Amino acid sequence: MDEYQANHELALLYARISTEHYLKEYPNAADDSIMVRIKAEYTRAMNLYNGGATPKK
C-alpha cells in the first residue's frame, strides 16, 4: 500500500467517525446534508494527511 492509499484509508475512517458523530447529534438530518458532510470531512482529512496539498485523483 502506497502513502496515498494509506492516507485515503485514514480519510475514509475519519469521515465515517465524524459522520456517525454528526448523525448522533442530528438523527433526522437530510440525506443531502449527510453527503455534503461526508465529502467535506473526507476532503479535510486528505488535506491534513497530504500536508495541505490538494488530493491526487
VEXFI-465086 format. One line per 10 residues: number of its first residue (from 1); for each residue x, y, z of C-alpha. Coordinates in pm, whole numbers, plus 50000, padded with zeros to 5 digits. Layout:
BEGIN
NUM = X Y Z  ... .
# end
This chain:
BEGIN
1 = 50000 50000 50000  50149 50334 49900  50130 50654 50102  49835 50795 49906  49633 50475 49957  49710 50480 50330  49601 50844 50352  49285 50760 50160  49201 50480 50406  49261 50709 50705 .
11 = 49048 50982 50549  48761 50738 50494  48782 50625 50854  48789 50986 50977  48489 51077 50759  48297 50776 50887  48362 50852 51253  48285 51221 51208  47963 51145 51021  47848 50894 51282 .
21 = 47902 51161 51549  47707 51412 51338  47419 51168 51300  47401 51115 51675  47360 51491 51717  47121 51529 51421  46939 51197 51371  46684 51350 51132  46942 51510 50901  46853 51508 50532 .
31 = 47044 51273 50302  47186 51569 50110  47335 51726 50421  47486 51391 50520  47651 51350 50179  47788 51705 50192  47922 51631 50539  48094 51310 50427  48262 51482 50131  48373 51779 50343 .
41 = 48519 51560 50617  48696 51335 50367  48845 51637 50188  48952 51793 50519  49125 51471 50625  49300 51421 50290  49429 51777 50305  49566 51716 50654  49728 51385 50563  49879 51524 50244 .
51 = 50034 51817 50425  49778 52067 50296  49825 51968 49932  49533 51908 49701  49449 51535 49698  49556 51337 49392  49290 51182 49173 .
# end
